[in-house]
Amino acid sequence: MKAPIRVAVTGAAGQIGYSILPRIAAGEAFGPDQPVILQLLELPVDQVQEALRGVAMELDDCAFPLLHDHVLTGDPRVAFADADWCILVGAKPRGPGMERADLLLDNGSIFIEQGKAIDDVAHAQCRTVVVGNPCNTNCMIAASQARRIPPQSFTAMTRLDQNRAQTQLAGKAGVPVTEVQRIIVFGNHSPTMFADFGNATIGGSPAAEVIDDEAWLREEFLPAVGKRGAAIIAARGQSSAASAANAAIDHVRWLSTPGEVLHSVAVPSDGSYGFGDGIWASVPVRTTAPGTLEVARDGFEHDDFALQKLSVTNGELLDERETVKEMLG
């Protein structure tokens, strides 16, 4: 049997943590033959730590063959010690009346501390995935604190947007979701993100030709994907925890599996697709080796409408970087 890998998960007693941990322990993220040690971080508050203990009790009661051990802590340096993967779920949620800029500043201190701790104590080849929102800029902040671990090892999750877009297109076309391919989300994980229907395919044909409803694609599809999280909160009174956990599993699994299939991941921009250098922008990537990504720079053509959308989401990311510039290492 393989040696176990250490997987740190923050916000582990929250809704997303509760949804994702059993799936990691069952082998869905890293493979059915890969043992794991879960290193679980939560707030160092007695009530929260007790809730985390309850989650760990449930993991024990599942008797997962691949779960070799778990560590429960309120100290980031304990949670990230020798970690091979860090999945940063925990973040301060946006409260009523809170501006996005305020949320960025409040979360900044969290991701500064975690970025420093990861760089200090995690495995040198550690891969970090940021799920907690605003995830693109939170990821940039965490990566900015690292000196030993390169920025390319930090990614932010936009796979949830891709999954939402894939399902919306499949529903409109009346086909299984597997028929929808090459649907890539560009830019920020926010309502400005651009789900690139113009380069997507359905059953091997251009999605825009199969659906043949430009007004729906521009005026209904894009807002439905961009504002899906808010719609779920309005419907169930809580955030989209199960689908976010599922997307995080997808994100990690694809990063661990080399191949030519393209997927949406927020990575440090090198200027591709007009994104500003140094921001974390979602673009099409392929996995060339476990944990190693390559931006796909060809095969995507954008008309004036798409270019305008890319410009808007790029502008938002640049504005976010300006908001937190004093926090960046």
Number of C-alpha atoms within 10 A of each C-alpha: 7 8 10 17 17 26 25 28 25 28 22 30 25 18 17 24 24 20 18 25 21 19 16 24 26 22 20 17 22 21 15 13 14 20 24 24 20 26 25 30 27 23 18 11 10 10 10 17 19 14 16 25 17 13 21 23 11 13 19 14 9 13 12 16 14 19 21 16 15 17 15 19 19 18 15 22 19 20 28 29 19 21 25 20 25 24 23 26 25 24 21 16 14 16 9 6 6 10 10 14 15 12 17 22 15 15 23 24 15 16 26 22 15 25 26 21 21 31 22 19 17 26 17 16 15 22 25 29 23 28 28 24 23 24 26 30 28 30 31 29 29 29 29 20 23 20 13 13 21 15 21 15 19 24 28 32 28 31 27 25 29 24 21 19 27 25 18 19 26 20 12 14 17 11 14 14 18 11 16 23 22 23 25 29 28 27 33 31 27 21 17 22 26 29 29 22 23 20 18 20 19 24 14 12 14 18 24 17 12 15 16 12 12 12 9 12 22 14 10 11 18 21 16 17 25 21 15 19 22 15 15 14 12 11 10 9 10 12 18 18 18 15 18 26 22 19 22 25 21 19 22 23 18 23 25 19 18 16 13 11 13 19 25 29 30 30 28 25 20 15 12 13 20 12 24 17 13 16 25 32 34 29 25 24 22 21 20 15 13 14 20 16 21 13 19 15 11 8 6 14 11 14 8 8 10 17 14 13 19 23 17 17 22 24 17 16 24 18 13 20 22 12 16 17 11 8 17 14 13
